[in-house]
Amino acid sequence: MRSLQGIVAAAVAGAAMSAGLASAEPVNLRFVTQFAGTDPKSPLEIAFVEGLKANPNLDLTVDYREMQILNVKAADGFRLVKSGTFDMMSVQVGAASRDEPFFEGLDLIGVSTNMADLRVAVNAYRDAFNERLAEKFNAKALALWPFGTQVFYCNAAIDSLDDLKGLKIRSFTPSMSELLKFLGATPVTLQFSEVYPALQRGVASCGVTSPTSGNGGKWPEVTTNQLPISVAGAVQAHIINLDKWNEFNDAEKAVLEEEFGGLENQLWDAAISLNQDAINCNTGREPCSGKHTKYNMELVAVSATDEAKIKDAVSAVVLPTWAQKCDSVYPECSNIWNETVGDARGFKIQ
């Protein structure tokens, strides 16, 4: 028989445990998105966030804000999560890779010019990306996905890549800038929200973004020619601060990883399915769904010569320039890339 003292001690311990459970607060996520309300992929993320909040296997609240409303710059994403300013962000990897060139290896310009090849590259690099992200920025990528094929919008008449020579063109990654210089253009680094007025005022003659993003940003209002040659996919990452991540228990982490995996798949599918519709709408062609605004840009035919020129740029300037920069801060950079993306896509840094 248990002693009275033992019974009392057990009761006190049980009461303390119950009090602790009762006082536990939900985990609050301060989540900053890149999506503006005009992006047709935005409803996917909004529905996803609502699903997280309603998930019975998660005890959390979500403070969900748009980057544009907060006046946050995409290039600062990794630092803002590391500092704890925000718990989670959707980060444009190429734009933020100025803080760590290794990350741009996911989507170097010209290496993966269609969605199928890009997905192979992303999956090959995922583990190395997360290892470096944890080391440098105390963060974890829960989803990696593309905005879509990155194409040219120009307010000058162009028939091929040769016509870009001498033009000022919006760039948002270091390797994109190398490509533009290889083509004889002058890269102008601009955040997405800065591009419309730059095109309108002649600060830039062309911009590079996805057909969907350009349509949502109303770029066809200030451009005349669409050259739909893809140079990259603009990979994004949903990243979370590791300290915040560790506030969840193992079961909750498993739920979150499964949920973000589902979101990643949805965003890949959307990038693929929306791409051609946006090109059609930008250039006044059918079918053009109600997801994009219809404009009347001139559609420039992509030639085999232009496609070869992009491949030439990869070997001539993109890989050697990136490797030199990346190896200078992370000596294993080139080797890791060759064993992951390079092996998967048939490229090698010499």
C-alpha positions in Angstrom: 0.0 0.0 0.0 1.3 3.4 -0.9 2.0 5.8 2.0 0.0 8.9 2.6 3.2 10.9 1.9 3.6 9.2 -1.5 0.0 9.8 -2.5 0.3 13.5 -1.6 3.5 13.8 -3.6 2.0 12.1 -6.6 -1.0 14.4 -6.5 1.1 17.5 -6.2 3.2 16.4 -9.2 0.1 15.6 -11.2 -1.4 19.0 -10.4 1.9 20.7 -11.4 1.9 18.9 -14.7 -1.7 19.8 -15.4 -1.0 23.4 -14.7 2.0 23.3 -17.0 -0.1 21.9 -19.8 -2.9 24.4 -19.2 -0.6 27.3 -19.3 1.3 26.3 -22.5 0.9 28.9 -25.2 0.5 28.2 -28.9 3.6 28.8 -31.0 3.2 32.0 -32.9 4.7 32.2 -36.4 5.5 35.7 -37.8 5.3 34.7 -41.5 6.2 37.1 -44.3 5.2 36.2 -47.8 6.5 37.5 -51.2 3.1 37.1 -52.9 1.1 40.2 -53.7 -2.7 39.9 -54.0 -2.4 40.1 -57.8 -0.4 36.9 -58.1 -2.6 33.9 -59.1 -0.5 31.6 -56.8 -1.3 33.8 -53.8 -4.6 32.0 -53.0 -2.7 28.7 -52.6 -0.5 30.1 -49.9 -3.4 31.9 -48.1 -5.4 28.7 -48.1 -2.3 26.8 -46.8 -1.9 29.2 -43.9 -5.6 28.9 -43.0 -5.1 25.1 -43.1 -2.2 25.3 -40.7 -4.1 27.4 -38.2 -7.0 24.9 -38.3 -4.9 21.8 -38.2 -5.9 19.8 -35.0 -2.4 18.4 -34.8 -0.7 21.8 -34.5 -0.9 24.3 -31.7 0.0 27.6 -33.4 -1.1 31.0 -34.5 0.1 32.7 -37.7 0.7 36.4 -38.2 0.8 36.5 -42.0 2.0 39.7 -43.8 3.0 40.7 -47.3 6.6 41.8 -47.9 5.5 44.8 -50.0 3.3 46.1 -47.2 6.1 45.8 -44.7 8.5 47.4 -47.2 10.9 44.5 -46.7 13.5 43.8 -49.4 13.9 40.4 -50.8 17.7 40.5 -50.6 17.5 40.8 -46.8 15.4 37.6 -46.3 18.0 35.3 -44.9 19.3 37.9 -42.4 15.8 38.8 -41.2 15.1 35.2 -40.4 18.5 34.6 -38.7 18.0 37.7 -36.5 14.5 36.6 -35.5 12.9 39.7 -36.9 10.6 37.2 -38.6 10.1 33.6 -37.8 9.4 32.4 -41.4 9.8 34.0 -44.8 9.3 33.2 -48.4 12.7 34.2 -49.8 13.8 34.7 -53.4 17.0 32.6 -53.2 18.9 34.3 -56.0 18.2 37.8 -54.8 19.3 36.9 -51.2 22.3 34.9 -52.3 24.5 38.0 -52.2 24.8 37.1 -48.5 25.9 33.5 -49.4 26.7 32.6 -53.0 26.4 28.9 -52.3 22.6 29.2 -52.3 22.5 30.5 -55.9 23.8 27.1 -57.0 20.2 25.8 -56.9 19.3 27.9 -60.0 22.3 29.2 -61.8 21.4 31.1 -65.0 21.2 28.9 -68.0 21.8 25.6 -66.2 18.1 24.5 -65.9 15.9 26.3 -68.4 12.7 24.3 -68.0 10.8 23.2 -65.0 11.6 19.5 -65.3 15.3 20.1 -65.3 15.1 22.6 -62.6 13.2 20.2 -60.3 16.0 17.6 -60.7 18.6 20.3 -59.8 16.6 21.5 -56.7 16.2 18.0 -55.4 19.9 17.2 -56.0 20.9 20.3 -54.0 18.3 20.3 -51.3 20.3 18.6 -48.5 23.5 20.6 -49.1 21.4 23.8 -49.3 19.8 23.1 -45.9 23.1 22.1 -44.3 24.6 25.4 -45.3 21.5 27.4 -44.4 21.6 26.0 -40.9 25.2 26.8 -40.5 25.1 30.3 -41.8 21.7 31.5 -41.0 20.3 29.2 -38.3 17.4 28.3 -40.6 15.7 25.5 -42.4 14.0 25.4 -45.8 10.6 23.7 -45.5 9.8 24.2 -49.2 11.8 25.0 -52.4 9.8 25.9 -55.5 10.0 28.2 -58.6 8.1 31.3 -59.6 8.3 30.1 -63.2 10.5 30.3 -66.3 12.3 33.7 -66.3 11.8 35.5 -69.6 12.4 39.0 -71.1 10.0 41.9 -71.2 11.4 44.8 -73.2 10.2 48.3 -74.1 12.4 48.2 -77.2 11.9 46.3 -80.4 13.9 43.1 -80.2 14.1 40.0 -82.5 16.7 38.0 -80.7 19.2 38.0 -77.8 21.6 40.0 -80.0 19.3 43.0 -79.8 19.9 43.2 -76.0 23.3 44.5 -76.6 23.7 48.0 -75.2 20.4 47.9 -73.3 20.0 48.3 -69.5 18.2 45.2 -68.2 16.8 44.4 -64.8 18.7 41.6 -63.0 18.1 40.0 -59.6 20.8 37.4 -59.2 24.6 37.6 -59.6 24.7 34.9 -62.3 21.9 36.7 -64.3 24.1 39.8 -64.3 27.0 37.7 -65.7 24.7 36.4 -68.5 23.6 39.9 -69.4 27.1 41.2 -69.5 28.1 38.3 -71.8 25.2 39.4 -74.1 26.6 42.9 -74.1 23.8 44.4 -71.9 24.1 46.4 -68.7 22.5 44.7 -65.7 20.6 46.9 -63.4 19.8 45.3 -60.0 16.2 46.1 -59.0 13.7 44.6 -56.6 10.5 43.5 -58.3 8.4 46.4 -57.1 11.0 48.8 -58.5 10.9 47.5 -62.1 7.6 49.0 -63.3 8.7 52.6 -62.7 12.2 51.8 -64.0 10.7 50.6 -67.3 8.3 53.4 -67.4 11.0 56.1 -66.9 13.7 54.4 -69.1 16.0 53.6 -66.2 15.8 50.0 -67.7 14.8 48.9 -71.2 14.0 45.3 -70.3 13.2 43.2 -67.2 13.5 39.5 -66.5 10.8 37.7 -64.5 8.2 35.0 -65.0 5.3 35.5 -67.4 2.9 35.3 -64.5 4.8 37.7 -62.2 5.2 40.2 -65.0 1.5 40.0 -65.9 0.5 40.5 -62.2 3.0 43.4 -61.9 1.5 45.0 -65.0 4.8 45.1 -66.9 3.1 44.8 -70.3 1.7 48.3 -69.7 5.3 49.6 -70.0 6.9 47.0 -72.3 6.2 46.0 -75.9 8.1 42.8 -76.7 8.1 39.4 -75.0 11.1 37.1 -75.6 10.0 33.9 -73.9 13.4 32.2 -73.8 13.9 30.8 -70.3 17.1 31.5 -68.4 16.1 30.2 -65.0 13.2 29.4 -62.7 13.6 32.0 -59.8 13.6 29.4 -57.0 12.0 30.5 -53.8 12.4 29.0 -50.3 10.0 29.0 -47.4 12.5 29.1 -44.5 12.0 29.0 -40.8 14.3 30.1 -38.0 15.7 27.0 -36.3 15.0 28.3 -32.8 11.4 28.8 -33.7 11.4 25.4 -35.4 12.6 23.8 -32.2 9.6 25.2 -30.3 7.6 22.4 -32.0 7.7 18.8 -30.8 8.7 16.0 -33.1 5.2 15.1 -34.0 4.4 18.7 -34.9 7.6 19.0 -37.0 6.5 15.9 -38.9 3.1 17.5 -39.6 4.7 20.7 -40.7 7.1 19.0 -43.1 4.3 17.0 -44.6 2.1 20.2 -45.0 4.9 22.2 -46.6 5.8 19.3 -48.9 2.2 19.5 -50.1 2.5 23.3 -50.6 5.7 22.8 -52.5 4.1 20.4 -54.9 1.1 22.8 -55.5 3.5 25.7 -56.2 5.5 23.7 -58.7 2.3 22.6 -60.5 1.1 26.2 -60.5 4.3 27.5 -62.0 4.1 25.0 -64.8 0.4 25.4 -65.6 0.2 29.2 -65.4 3.3 29.8 -67.5 1.8 29.4 -71.0 -1.5 31.0 -70.1 0.4 34.1 -68.9 2.4 34.3 -72.2 -0.8 34.0 -74.1 -2.4 36.8 -72.1 0.6 39.0 -72.3 0.6 38.7 -76.1 -3.1 38.9 -76.7 -3.5 35.3 -77.7 -6.0 32.5 -76.8 -6.5 30.6 -74.6 -6.1 33.4 -72.0 -7.8 32.5 -68.7 -9.2 34.9 -66.2 -6.2 34.4 -64.0 -4.2 36.9 -66.1 -4.9 40.3 -67.6 -4.9 40.4 -71.4 -2.4 42.7 -73.2 -1.1 43.0 -76.7 2.7 42.6 -76.5 4.7 41.4 -79.5 5.7 37.7 -79.1 9.3 37.2 -80.2 10.2 33.7 -81.6 12.9 31.9 -79.7 15.6 30.6 -82.1 18.0 27.7 -81.8 20.8 30.3 -82.0 19.5 32.1 -78.9 19.2 28.8 -77.0 22.8 27.9 -77.9 23.9 31.4 -76.8 22.5 30.7 -73.3 24.3 27.4 -73.0 27.6 29.1 -74.2 27.2 31.7 -71.4 27.0 28.9 -68.8 30.4 27.5 -69.6 32.0 30.9 -70.5 31.0 33.1 -67.6 28.2 31.8 -65.3 29.9 28.7 -63.8 33.5 30.0 -63.6 32.5 33.4 -62.1 30.1 31.9 -59.6 32.6 29.1 -58.6 35.4 31.7 -58.0 33.2 33.8 -55.8 31.6 30.8 -53.9 34.9 28.9 -53.3 36.5 32.1 -51.9 34.0 32.0 -49.0 33.2 28.2 -48.9 36.1 26.1 -50.2 34.0 23.0 -50.7 31.5 24.9 -52.9 32.5 23.8 -56.4 33.0 20.2 -55.3 29.6 20.0 -53.7 27.9 21.6 -56.7 29.6 19.2 -59.1 28.5 16.2 -57.1 24.9 17.4 -56.8 23.5 19.8 -59.4 26.4 19.4 -61.8 26.1 15.6 -61.8 22.3 15.7 -62.1 22.3 18.3 -65.0 25.4 17.2 -66.9 27.7 20.2 -66.1 31.0 20.4 -64.4 33.0 23.3 -62.9 36.6 22.8 -63.9 
